[in-house]
Amino acid sequence: MIPFIMLISIAFFALWFFSTTNKRDKTLQQSITVSVDFLEENVLFYKRLDAEEKDQFETDVKDFLLHVTVTGIDTTVADTDKLLIASAAVIPIFYFKQWKYQNLREVLVYSDAINMNFESSGNTNRDILGMVGAGSFEGKMLLSKHALQQGFKNQTDKSNTAIHEFIHLIDKSDGDMDGIPGVLLDKLYVIPWINMIHEQMQQIAKNKSDISPYATMNKAEFFAVVAEYFFERPALLEEKHPRLYAMLSEMFDGR
C-alpha cells in the first residue's frame, strides 16, 4: 500500500513540476520581443537573409535568450542590447540548425572596457572589450556594452567584439581554444588551415594585409579576427583574400 501511495505522490509531483516548468517557459517566451525593425536597421547579416531565413533567425534569437542569462554588472542592459548579443551568438552558427552553446550559461555586460580585475571605470589599464570566462568564470562571457553596440553600429569596418567572443566559444567547444575548430573543420582541412594561418600571419607582420594585426597574437585570435571579417564584410574578404574566404565558407556553411 505504501509503495502505491509513494507512486501516486511521485506522479502528482512530476505533473506539478512539468506543469510549472511549461508555464515558466511560456512566460519567458512571451516576455521576449524580437523587433524586426531593430534587426533590419542594426544587424547587417539579418538584412541579407531572405524572408524564410529571417523567420528562422528571429526564432534562434528567442531560443538563445531563453537559455542564456544576460546580466548587467554595473550598467542597465536594454532589450536592444540583448537582441544584439543574441544576434552575435546566432550569426556564426546560423546554418547549423541543431547547434546550442553548451559551454555558455550567462553573459555579463559591463558598461565599458574592463581590466584583469574586472573594473570598468577609472584609469586602470582597461583594455578588455570581451572575454570568454575560465576557471570560476567558466560558462560565462564578459562583454563591454559600448563595444557591443559599436560592433553593430559601424557596418563598414571588419570587426565586431561580440561575434569575436562567440567565435572563441565555438573554437573552445572541442575542448581547446586553439584556432582549429574541430566542430567546424574536417580533419582533412586541418593542415591546410594551419598553413594558411601561418601564411596570412606573415603577410600581416609585413604590413601587406588589411587584416587586423591583432590576428597575429596566436591562432585562436587569428580565427576570431578573420571570422569577424567574414561575417561583417564577406564581399570584401572574398575580393581581398579568396582562399581564406573559401575556407571560412566551408567551415560556417552547415547546410
N, C-alpha and C positions, 0 to 999 in steps of 0.2 A: 504493500500500500504506500509506504513512504517513498520508494523509488518512483511510483506513479505520480505522486504529488510533486516530487522533485522535477520530473519531466514536464509536468504542466507548468510549474514555476519557470523553468528554463524557456519553455515555449513562449510564455507571456513576456518574459524579459527580452527575448530575441525579437518578438513582434514590436515591443515598445522601442527597442534600440534602433531597428531599421526604420521604423516609422518616424522617429525624431530625426534620424540621420537624413532621411529623404527630405523632411521638412526644412532642415537646416540647409541642405544643398540647394533646394529650390529658392530659399530666401536669399542665399548668396548670389545665385544666378540672377534673380530679379534685381539685386542691388547693383549689378554691374551693367552700365550702359555704354555701349560702344558707339561713339559718334562717328558716323560715316563721313560727315563733312570735315571733322577734325583729321581723320586719317587721310582723306583726299588732299587736304591742304598741307599736311606735315610729314607724311610718310611716302616718300617717292616710290619705294618698292611696291606699296599697295596701289598707288596710282597707275602703275604699269600693268597691273593684272586685269584679266577680263572679268566679266560680271560673276561668273561661277566661282572663279578663284578668289574674288573679293569676299564672297559669302563665306568661303572656307577660311580665309584669313581672319575674318571677324569672329568666327566660331573658335578658331585656335587661340585668339587673343583672350576671349572669355574663359576658355579652358585653362589657360596659363594662370590667369588671375584667381581662378577657383582653387588652384593647387599650390600657389606660391604666395606667401605673405609679403606685402610691401610695407616697410616701416620707416617713418621719418625719424631720424635721430635728434637733430637739432633744428628741424625745419618742418613745415607743413607739406604734405605730399598731396597734390591735387589729383583728381580723376584723370586729367590730361597727362600728368606725369606717369601715372600707372599705365595708361594706354601706350605711351612711348616705350616704357620698359617692356611691356608685353610684346609690342611690335618688334623691338630689338631681339627678343627671345625667339619669336616666330620666324623672322626673316631667314636666318641661316638653315633652319630645318623645315621650311615650308613644304618642300617636296618629299619629306619623309613622314608619311601620314601617321605612323604609329609612334613617332618619337615623343618621349617625355624626358624632362630634365630630372632624372632620378637623383642626381647629386646636388639638387638645389631645393631648399625649403623656404628661404627668406632673402629678400633684397633689402639691404639697409641703405637708406638715402640720406646723404649729408648735404648741407646747403652748398658747400664748395669743396675745393680740393682739401685733402687731409694729409697728415704726416704719419709716420710709423706709430705714433701714439694715438692715432685716430682723432686728432684735434683738427677742427675745421675753421678755426679762427686764430688770429694773431700771426706774427711773423716767425713761424716755427718750421721753416722748410716744408711747407705744404705743397707737395708736387704729385700726390697720388690722386688721379681722377677716377680710378676704378680699380677693383681688386677682387679676385676670386679667393674666398677665405680658405684657410688651412688651420689645422690644429683645433683650438677652441672655437674657431670661426668656420669650421668645416660645414658645408651645406649652406653657406651664406655668400652673398655677393655684396660688395660695397660700391656705391656709386655716388659721384658728385651730381647734385641736381642741376647745377649750372652746366656741367659738361654734358649731361644727358640732353638737356634742352638745346644746347648749341649744336650737338651732333646731328639733330634733325632740322634745326633752323637753317644751317648752312648746307644747301643742297648742291653746291658746286665744288666742294672740296672732296677729299678722298678718305675722310676719317669720320668715325662715329664711335665714341667711347663705349656706349652700352653694347653695341654689336661686337666690338673688340672683346669685351669681357665674356659675352656668351660664346664666342668662338673659343676662348680659353676653356670654358666649361665643356664644350663638345670635345675638344682636344683631350681633356682630362678624363673623359668618360671611359677610356680604355685602361685607366689606371695611371697613366703618365702624361703630364703636360709637357710634351717634348716637340711639338710642331709636326708630329707624324700621327695624324688622327686615325687610329686603327678602325674606328667605326665608319669612316668615310672612304678610306684608301685601301684598295685591294693590294695584297702583298706584292703582286706583280709590278705595281707602280711605286713601291716604297723607294727603291734605289734611284729610279729616275727623278722622283720628287726631291730626295736629299741632294742629288747632283744639281738640280735646278735651284734649290735654295742657295747652295754654295756659289753657283754662277751669278745669281742675282745679287747676293751679298757683296761679291767682288765689284760688280758694276756700281752698286750704291756707294761703296767705300771710295771708288774712283770718281765719285760725283758725276757718273754717267747714267743716272737713272732718276726718274721722277718719284720713285717710291721713297717714303719717309725713312731717313737714316735710323729711326728707332727700330726698324726691322732688322738691323744688324746686331742687336743685343744678343739674340740667341734664336734657335729655330722656332721656339714657341711664339716669340714676339713677331718673327717674320711671318708665320702663318696667320696670326691675328691681324697684322697690319695689311697684308695683301688681301685677306678676306674682306676687311673693311672696304678697301679699294674696289674689290669685285662687286660688292653689293651697292656701294654708293655711286660709282662711275663705271658700270660694266662696259659701255661702248668705248670709253677712253682706254680702259685696261686692254680690251681686245685690240685696239689700234696700236698701243704702245708696246704691249707685251703679249702677243698672240699665243705663244706656247704656254705661258703662265695662265692666261685666261682659259685655254682649253683644259688644262689640268684642274683648275678650280671648278670649271663647269662639270667635269667628270665627277668631282667629289660631291658637289652640292645638289646635283640633279638626281634625286632618288626615284625618279619615275621609271 
